[in-house]
């Protein structure tokens, strides 16, 4: 019995055992007891995760994959969550316990998975897994790069990001048309921001929505005072700012007397 890959779910099943083993080894197992694998499919990665840690949970939306896992991983049955990670309430299963997430992520929702992990950062000290290479590069990109953007800044505000290795299409069934990249995200020791998080998100997103313009123009909708606009930072484009500069910018905007949300 095998599972048919479904295009609408973005499924590309990993078939290379050595790659599965390498992905399992990306988890450091520091600071948490539970691991949640997203989209296990036929359990190629699950098998190696179980060798590392017995507290493995999996979440799968595909009923055919769930049936396969239940028949091939009998000791995992009670820890198979049927559903969508993007709509998942972690506390229902883990309470306040910290956990790591990992997986061979469906290309079509991988960015959304990262944003969900950022939202749940208090509970997720580590996050590893396989992405479309282009998305992996965007997550880890630094200032000055053409691919540095919203995903880069918001992830790096809370996590140290590391591009680990590239995976060719041939190790999947069916093979995707592009390479994949495996990442490790480790939450920063101090991941609190000295500004309101929701406003920081708003500033970053507003700036990059018109990334070719200087901040003086792209942030116009935030009603910046003429006095603050004279700051040299507003002559820069968003991709020129480090995460720390975005935090500083947000602080300045929040303290700007003429600005209103």
C-alpha positions as CSV (number, residue, x, y, z in Angstrom):
1,X,0.0,0.0,0.0
2,X,1.2,3.5,-0.9
3,X,-0.3,6.9,-0.9
4,X,-1.0,8.9,-4.1
5,X,0.5,12.4,-4.1
6,X,-2.2,15.0,-4.4
7,X,-1.3,18.1,-6.3
8,X,-3.9,20.4,-4.5
9,X,-2.1,19.5,-1.2
10,X,1.3,20.3,-2.7
11,X,2.5,16.8,-1.9
12,X,5.9,15.5,-2.9
13,X,6.8,12.5,-0.9
14,X,10.4,12.1,0.2
15,X,11.8,8.7,-0.8
16,X,15.5,9.1,0.1
17,X,16.2,7.5,3.5
18,X,19.5,9.3,4.0
19,X,17.9,12.7,3.4
20,X,15.2,11.8,5.9
21,X,17.8,10.8,8.5
22,X,19.7,14.1,7.9
23,X,16.5,16.2,8.4
24,X,15.8,14.3,11.7
25,X,19.3,15.2,12.8
26,X,18.7,18.9,12.3
27,X,16.8,18.9,15.6
28,X,19.0,19.7,18.6
29,X,16.4,18.5,21.2
30,X,17.4,21.4,23.4
31,X,14.8,23.1,25.6
32,X,11.8,20.9,24.7
33,X,10.4,17.4,25.0
34,X,7.9,17.2,22.2
35,X,8.3,17.2,18.4
36,X,5.4,17.9,16.0
37,X,5.9,16.8,12.4
38,X,3.8,18.6,9.9
39,X,2.6,16.6,6.8
40,X,4.3,13.2,7.5
41,X,2.8,11.5,4.4
42,X,4.0,7.9,4.5
43,X,6.3,8.5,7.5
44,X,9.7,8.4,5.8
45,X,10.9,11.2,8.1
46,X,8.7,10.0,11.0
47,X,10.7,6.8,11.3
48,X,14.0,8.7,11.9
49,X,12.4,11.1,14.3
50,X,11.1,8.2,16.4
51,X,14.7,7.0,16.7
52,X,15.7,10.3,18.2
53,X,12.7,11.0,20.5
54,X,9.7,9.0,21.6
55,X,7.5,12.2,22.1
56,X,6.7,12.5,18.4
57,X,3.3,13.8,17.3
58,X,2.3,14.2,13.6
59,X,-0.4,16.4,12.0
60,X,-1.8,15.4,8.6
61,X,-4.7,16.7,6.6
62,X,-4.7,13.9,3.9
63,X,-7.0,11.1,5.0
64,X,-5.2,8.5,2.8
65,X,-1.9,9.4,4.5
66,X,-3.6,9.1,7.9
67,X,-4.9,5.6,7.1
68,X,-1.4,4.6,5.9
69,X,0.3,5.9,9.1
70,X,-2.3,4.2,11.4
71,X,-1.6,0.9,9.7
72,X,2.2,1.2,9.6
73,X,2.9,3.1,12.8
74,X,0.7,1.4,15.3
75,X,2.5,2.9,18.4
76,X,1.9,6.4,16.9
77,X,-1.9,6.1,16.5
78,X,-2.7,8.1,19.6
79,X,-0.4,10.9,18.5
80,X,-1.7,11.3,14.9
81,X,-3.6,14.6,14.7
82,X,-6.1,14.8,11.8
83,X,-6.2,18.4,10.7
84,X,-4.6,21.6,9.4
85,X,-1.6,23.0,11.2
86,X,-2.5,26.5,10.1
87,X,-5.8,26.2,12.1
88,X,-4.3,24.1,15.0
89,X,-4.5,25.1,18.7
90,X,-1.3,23.7,20.1
91,X,-2.5,24.1,23.7
92,X,-5.2,21.6,23.1
93,X,-2.6,18.9,22.7
94,X,0.5,20.2,24.5
95,X,-0.8,22.7,27.1
96,X,2.0,25.2,27.7
97,X,4.8,22.6,27.0
98,X,7.4,23.8,24.5
99,X,7.9,21.8,21.3
100,X,9.8,21.7,18.1
101,X,8.2,21.6,14.6
102,X,9.7,19.9,11.6
103,X,8.7,18.4,8.3
104,X,8.9,18.2,4.6
105,X,6.6,21.1,4.2
106,X,4.1,21.5,1.3
107,X,5.4,24.2,-1.0
108,X,2.0,25.9,-1.3
109,X,1.7,26.7,2.4
110,X,5.3,26.8,3.7
111,X,5.5,30.6,4.2
112,X,2.2,30.4,6.1
113,X,3.6,27.7,8.3
114,X,6.5,30.0,9.1
115,X,4.2,32.9,10.0
116,X,2.1,30.5,12.2
117,X,5.3,29.4,14.0
118,X,6.2,33.1,14.6
119,X,2.8,33.6,16.0
120,X,3.4,30.6,18.3
121,X,7.0,31.6,19.1
122,X,6.5,31.4,22.9
123,X,5.9,27.7,22.5
124,X,8.3,26.9,19.7
125,X,12.0,27.2,20.6
126,X,13.1,25.3,17.5
127,X,11.8,24.8,13.9
128,X,13.5,22.8,11.2
129,X,12.4,21.4,7.9
130,X,12.4,21.4,4.1
131,X,11.1,24.2,2.0
132,X,11.2,25.2,-1.7
133,X,14.8,26.4,-2.0
134,X,13.7,29.9,-3.0
135,X,11.6,30.2,0.2
136,X,14.4,28.9,2.3
137,X,16.8,31.5,0.8
138,X,14.2,34.3,1.5
139,X,13.9,33.2,5.1
140,X,17.7,33.4,5.7
141,X,18.5,36.4,3.4
142,X,20.3,39.4,4.9
143,X,19.9,43.1,4.2
144,X,20.9,44.3,0.8
145,X,19.7,41.2,-1.0
146,X,16.9,41.3,-3.6
147,X,15.1,38.5,-1.8
148,X,15.3,40.0,1.6
149,X,11.8,40.9,2.6
150,X,8.9,40.5,5.0
151,X,9.5,36.8,5.6
152,X,13.2,37.4,6.3
153,X,12.7,40.3,8.8
154,X,9.8,38.8,10.7
155,X,11.5,35.4,11.1
156,X,14.9,36.9,12.0
157,X,13.4,39.2,14.6
158,X,12.7,36.1,16.8
159,X,14.8,33.3,15.4
160,X,18.4,32.7,14.4
161,X,18.1,31.2,10.9
162,X,20.5,28.7,9.3
163,X,20.4,27.3,5.7
164,X,21.7,23.7,6.2
165,X,21.7,21.9,2.8
166,X,20.1,21.7,-0.6
167,X,18.0,18.8,-1.8
168,X,17.6,17.9,-5.5
169,X,14.1,17.1,-7.0
170,X,15.2,13.4,-7.7
171,X,14.7,12.4,-4.0
172,X,10.9,13.0,-4.2
173,X,8.0,11.2,-5.7
174,X,6.7,12.9,-7.8
175,X,9.8,15.1,-8.3
176,X,9.1,18.9,-8.0
177,X,10.4,21.2,-10.7
178,X,12.8,23.0,-8.3
179,X,15.4,22.3,-5.6
180,X,14.5,22.3,-1.9
181,X,16.4,23.7,1.0
182,X,16.6,22.5,4.6
183,X,16.7,25.1,7.4
184,X,17.1,25.3,11.2
185,X,15.4,28.1,13.1
186,X,16.5,28.5,16.8
187,X,14.6,31.0,18.9
188,X,16.8,33.8,20.2
189,X,17.8,33.8,23.8
190,X,16.0,37.1,24.2
191,X,13.2,37.2,21.6
192,X,11.2,40.0,23.1
193,X,11.0,43.3,21.2
194,X,11.2,46.7,22.8
195,X,8.2,47.7,20.7
196,X,4.6,46.5,20.2
197,X,4.8,43.4,18.1
198,X,1.7,44.1,16.0
199,X,3.0,47.6,15.1
200,X,6.4,46.2,14.2
201,X,4.7,43.7,11.8
202,X,2.7,46.6,10.3
203,X,5.8,48.8,9.7
204,X,7.7,45.9,8.1
205,X,4.8,44.9,5.9
206,X,4.0,48.4,4.9
207,X,7.6,49.2,4.0
208,X,8.0,46.1,1.8
209,X,4.7,46.5,0.1
210,X,6.4,49.2,-2.0
211,X,9.9,47.9,-1.7
212,X,11.4,50.0,-4.5
213,X,10.4,53.3,-2.8
214,X,12.3,55.0,0.0
215,X,10.8,54.6,3.5
216,X,9.7,58.3,3.3
217,X,7.3,57.3,0.5
218,X,6.4,53.7,1.4
219,X,5.5,54.6,5.0
220,X,3.4,57.6,4.0
221,X,0.2,55.9,5.2
222,X,1.6,55.9,8.8
223,X,1.3,59.8,8.9
224,X,4.9,60.5,9.9
225,X,5.6,64.0,11.3
226,X,7.8,66.3,9.1
227,X,10.3,66.4,11.9
228,X,10.8,62.6,11.9
229,X,10.9,62.4,8.1
230,X,14.2,64.3,8.3
231,X,15.9,61.3,9.9
232,X,18.4,59.8,7.4
233,X,16.8,56.4,7.7
234,X,13.8,57.5,5.7
235,X,16.0,58.0,2.6
236,X,16.7,54.3,2.6
237,X,14.7,51.5,0.9
238,X,13.4,48.7,3.1
239,X,15.8,46.0,1.9
240,X,18.7,48.2,3.2
241,X,17.6,48.0,6.8
242,X,18.7,45.3,9.3
243,X,16.2,43.7,11.7
244,X,17.6,45.9,14.4
245,X,17.1,49.0,12.3
246,X,13.5,48.0,11.7
247,X,13.0,47.7,15.5
248,X,14.6,51.2,16.0
249,X,12.4,52.6,13.2
250,X,9.3,51.1,14.8
251,X,10.3,52.7,18.1
252,X,10.7,56.1,16.5
253,X,7.4,55.9,14.7
254,X,5.6,54.8,17.9
255,X,7.0,57.8,19.8
256,X,6.3,60.2,16.9
257,X,3.7,62.6,18.3
258,X,2.1,63.5,15.0
259,X,1.5,59.9,13.9
260,X,-1.7,58.0,14.4
261,X,-2.6,54.3,13.9
